[in-house]
């Protein structure tokens, strides 16, 4: 996704940012129509993101010659890099927990996928950015990292930024069948 | 990434394919297409409002169609519609020989291609209908993938 104003679509893999935001908005609106309860909508958005992340991580690794992450800080950097690569809007990484197992991805004064959005009052529990959480979760799961993500601040709900809180749970171990490795 | 691939093979993620979802939710392809079209309509409606903020008034219907084929298409797909034909009685045919959404997926055979293509070209139909609607033109828009990557849109203006 290229940001507005810059020469858009220089290569075939880029798509106009406004189009993406409007399309995502239309998609959320459609899911709201289909599922009605905000909690159910959140679940669907998370699933949608998860499916994106699971597929995207392969593409990301194929495009970037990146070594294995040795600690969670490097993982955070990769996630940051992936957002720059796919959304063209890089979040800042920070707000680390003392144990180093939790950090925040923050987009100040913006929401990378939400523009032109207004929340009706009855939809306030709706997590518009849930798809991003799902994508991170799906992508991390494919490289054997189990994470939990919460939306700490939402710019669309009058917060000063969009902030996703990523928490490391555990490493997923391979259950290798006999005869492999 | 070898490790990742191995991991994927041993622990397949719970990714559901579209066909499976449709079966589980008991939804027909028609319902999917009509929802996609509806989403396209909403996008077209809003997109054209943004694009035409400082644009001067259009002279006539043909000029609007030309705008859609050139500026709007360029904004969305980075290229113009290749040909615009009209019978001068409210039917317009747009042909895009390399329609971008049709260049990014692969299927097993020709039959699947056309079935899958339908899902990719319904959304743009909605965009066109939405854009026209924002400009005060009620229309019916249909599309057909003709050959691989080529797509023909037919716009029929509804006169009241």
Interface residues (C-beta under 8 A of the other chain):
Chain A: X8 X9 X12 X16 X18 X19 X22 X23 X25 X26 X27 X29 X30 X50 X51 X54 X55 X57 X58 X61 X62 X116 X138 X141 X142 X143 X144 X172 X174 X175 X176 X177 X180
Chain B: X1 X3 X4 X5 X6 X7 X8 X10 X11 X13 X15 X16 X35 X38 X39 X40 X42 X43 X46 X47 X50 X75 X76 X78 X100 X103 X123
